Amino acid sequence: MSATSHRPDGGASKDGDRQTIALLHPGRMGTTLGAQLVAQGHRVLWWSTGRSAATRERAEQAGFAEIRSPEALGEVSVALSIAEPSAAADIAQAVAASPFRGVYVDANAGRPDRIRETAALLRRRGSTLVDGCVIGNPQPADPGPRLYLAGPRSAVDLVTRAFGAGPVGVTTVSTEVGAAKALKSAYASHQKTAYVLALLSLVYAERHGVREALLDASRAAPPTLPEVGADVGRAASVVARAWRWAPELVETADELQESGVPGDLASAAGRILARWDAAKDQFDADWERVLTTVLHRSAAFCEKE
Ligand SMILES: NC(=O)c1ccc[n+]([C@@H]2O[C@H](COP(=O)([O-])OP(=O)(O)OC[C@H]3O[C@@H](n4cnc5c(N)ncnc54)[C@H](OP(=O)(O)O)[C@@H]3O)[C@@H](O)[C@H]2O)c1
């Protein structure tokens, strides 16, 4: 077995940069991350208890070494949790109950407050938690998935060095645990909702025989989040026109609904827009004004609805 150090502060291992890393578990995304660690010369362990034949096949093909007991986690300097978000707490509990004393990376989606609780649990057991999230597809294409990290600098640096260069990029977002989870939530709330909206629009357009025309019309439009996020003029123009878009969207929601397509998202968007009327026609608002309007007026929506 490797003589890798267990220092939770991310100190150098006795074997130089070669570490023993546990991957919990080798799903599609986990295997992509683990394969890069193997390519960097690390020994990657996977814990087989309770896992399926599909996970075993991925692990064996990627060259991960099987462990059958949590006792083996005592040899590990970094444990990477990348499974189902709903399983993240149980995985952390199991690791906390094991002899593991290294850097624990939770790269699952989740809530910032919950990951801070997990960090406290692991700290009591002598481990250091790095908060993480993964954005992108598991295929190691270009661009490949990106691992975002937040937490104590030395532990984040240890994990970043372990991944080195490869199709999986690593970015530090903050020294504060919870920041990576917040990033994932912010990204997912836009991306996943946008996919649902896109599908609903396509279904509605199909029903009215205009699906191809909708595609043509949409091709000219840039992706929404980068467009709005990088251009304050664009963001301001959305808020400035909210008073006009609100009734339009509420009416559209009714029209969708009557066409047999769920109108709930469009209806909610219309009702949120209706609350941004304080910025009516303020096309030259700066970022502070735009964000303040959206935050404060939307907060009222959260309280009252
Ligand atoms: N795939 C993507 O496109 C993508 C993109 C960004 C982020 N992610 C994130 O990556 C994580 C994993 O996604 P994935 O695509 O790799 O999923 P996946 O292919 O379905 O693999 C999930 C892995 O977690 C294990 N697992 C499932 N339920 C478990 C439980 N209750 N306890 C312990 N282990 C459990 C599975 O083992 P068994 O099946 O053997 O039980 C499997 O090895 C998720 O948090 C996801 O949000 C994925």
The ligand as an SDF file (V2000), in Angstrom:
LIG
                    3D

 48 52  0  0  0  0  0  0  0  0999 V2000
  -23.7860   13.0350  -15.6720 N   0  0  0  0  0  0  0  0  0  0  0  0
  -23.7740   14.3360  -15.8380 C   0  0  0  0  0  0  0  0  0  0  0  0
  -24.0260   14.8460  -16.9360 O   0  0  0  0  0  0  0  0  0  0  0  0
  -23.3880   15.2270  -14.7000 C   0  0  0  0  0  0  0  0  0  0  0  0
  -23.0990   16.5870  -14.9630 C   0  0  0  0  0  0  0  0  0  0  0  0
  -22.7180   17.3960  -13.9140 C   0  0  0  0  0  0  0  0  0  0  0  0
  -22.6970   16.8850  -12.6350 C   0  0  0  0  0  0  0  0  0  0  0  0
  -23.0160   15.5770  -12.4170 N   0  0  0  0  0  0  0  0  0  0  0  0
  -23.0460   15.0900  -11.0350 C   0  0  0  0  0  0  0  0  0  0  0  0
  -22.2760   13.9330  -10.8760 O   0  0  0  0  0  0  0  0  0  0  0  0
  -22.8760   13.0950   -9.8860 C   0  0  0  0  0  0  0  0  0  0  0  0
  -22.9320   11.6950  -10.4120 C   0  0  0  0  0  0  0  0  0  0  0  0
  -23.5340   11.6990  -11.6690 O   0  0  0  0  0  0  0  0  0  0  0  0
  -23.2950   10.4980  -12.6610 P   0  0  0  0  0  0  0  0  0  0  0  0
  -23.7370   10.9470  -13.9910 O   0  0  0  0  0  0  0  0  0  0  0  0
  -21.9290    9.9670  -12.4880 O   0  0  0  0  0  0  0  0  0  0  0  0
  -24.3540    9.4450  -12.0990 O   0  0  0  0  0  0  0  0  0  0  0  0
  -24.4150    7.8930  -12.3680 P   0  0  0  0  0  0  0  0  0  0  0  0
  -23.7310    7.5240  -13.6250 O   0  0  0  0  0  0  0  0  0  0  0  0
  -25.8500    7.5200  -12.2080 O   0  0  0  0  0  0  0  0  0  0  0  0
  -23.5710    7.2560  -11.1720 O   0  0  0  0  0  0  0  0  0  0  0  0
  -23.8950    7.4700   -9.8330 C   0  0  0  0  0  0  0  0  0  0  0  0
  -22.9470    6.6670   -8.9690 C   0  0  0  0  0  0  0  0  0  0  0  0
  -23.3020    6.8580   -7.6180 O   0  0  0  0  0  0  0  0  0  0  0  0
  -23.6760    5.5980   -7.0550 C   0  0  0  0  0  0  0  0  0  0  0  0
  -24.8570    5.7380   -6.2200 N   0  0  0  0  0  0  0  0  0  0  0  0
  -26.1240    5.9500   -6.6200 C   0  0  0  0  0  0  0  0  0  0  0  0
  -26.9480    5.9690   -5.5600 N   0  0  0  0  0  0  0  0  0  0  0  0
  -26.1760    5.7510   -4.4660 C   0  0  0  0  0  0  0  0  0  0  0  0
  -26.4380    5.6550   -3.0830 C   0  0  0  0  0  0  0  0  0  0  0  0
  -27.6830    5.8010   -2.5830 N   0  0  0  0  0  0  0  0  0  0  0  0
  -25.3950    5.4310   -2.2610 N   0  0  0  0  0  0  0  0  0  0  0  0
  -24.1600    5.2860   -2.7330 C   0  0  0  0  0  0  0  0  0  0  0  0
  -23.8490    5.3700   -4.0490 N   0  0  0  0  0  0  0  0  0  0  0  0
  -24.8500    5.6110   -4.9000 C   0  0  0  0  0  0  0  0  0  0  0  0
  -23.9810    4.6940   -8.2210 C   0  0  0  0  0  0  0  0  0  0  0  0
  -23.7300    3.3760   -7.8480 O   0  0  0  0  0  0  0  0  0  0  0  0
  -24.6660    2.1550   -8.2870 P   0  0  0  0  0  0  0  0  0  0  0  0
  -25.3770    2.5690   -9.5290 O   0  0  0  0  0  0  0  0  0  0  0  0
  -23.6870    1.0770   -8.5110 O   0  0  0  0  0  0  0  0  0  0  0  0
  -25.5730    1.9440   -7.1280 O   0  0  0  0  0  0  0  0  0  0  0  0
  -23.0150    5.1770   -9.2770 C   0  0  0  0  0  0  0  0  0  0  0  0
  -21.7370    4.5920   -9.1130 O   0  0  0  0  0  0  0  0  0  0  0  0
  -24.2340   13.7150   -9.5280 C   0  0  0  0  0  0  0  0  0  0  0  0
  -24.1160   14.4090   -8.3090 O   0  0  0  0  0  0  0  0  0  0  0  0
  -24.4780   14.6750  -10.6660 C   0  0  0  0  0  0  0  0  0  0  0  0
  -25.2140   15.8030  -10.2530 O   0  0  0  0  0  0  0  0  0  0  0  0
  -23.3380   14.7280  -13.4120 C   0  0  0  0  0  0  0  0  0  0  0  0
  1  2  1  0
  2  3  2  0
  2  4  1  0
  4  5  1  0
  4 48  2  0
  5  6  2  0
  6  7  1  0
  7  8  2  0
  8  9  1  0
  8 48  1  0
  9 10  1  0
  9 46  1  0
 10 11  1  0
 11 12  1  0
 11 44  1  0
 12 13  1  0
 13 14  1  0
 14 15  2  0
 14 16  1  0
 14 17  1  0
 17 18  1  0
 18 19  2  0
 18 20  1  0
 18 21  1  0
 21 22  1  0
 22 23  1  0
 23 24  1  0
 23 42  1  0
 24 25  1  0
 25 26  1  0
 25 36  1  0
 26 27  1  0
 26 35  1  0
 27 28  2  0
 28 29  1  0
 29 30  1  0
 29 35  2  0
 30 31  1  0
 30 32  2  0
 32 33  1  0
 33 34  2  0
 34 35  1  0
 36 37  1  0
 36 42  1  0
 37 38  1  0
 38 39  2  0
 38 40  1  0
 38 41  1  0
 42 43  1  0
 44 45  1  0
 44 46  1  0
 46 47  1  0
M  CHG  2   8   1  16  -1
M  END
$$$$
